[in-house]
């Protein structure tokens, strides 16, 4: 959890959200219980890469035409 918190705190503020709609400011303000949950699911994903986390593998592209 300490590593996750350190990485989140290094993120720049006021950045656009990703595909899930979560901003860096939202992550930085997570209560400890939510940060623990995020740490647990991240660890689970690393330990079980074949687990179905489709949104973690998705990328949304927009072409300017």
SULFEN-V326085 format. One line per field, one symbol per residue. ss: DSSP state (2 for helix, 1 for strand, 0 for the rest). phi: phi as a letter, one per 40 degrees, with the letter a starting at -180 (. if undefined). burial: 1 if it has 24 or more other ideal C-beta (glycine too) atoms within 12 Angstrom, else 0. A space follows every 10 residues. Layout:
ss=???
phi=???
burial=???
This chain:
ss=0222222222 0000000000 0002222200 0222222222 2222222000 0002220000 00000
phi=.ccccccccc cccfbcccdc gcccccccbc cdcccccccc cccccccbcc ccbdccbcbb bbccb
burial=0001000100 0000000000 0000001100 0000100110 0100000000 0000000000 00000
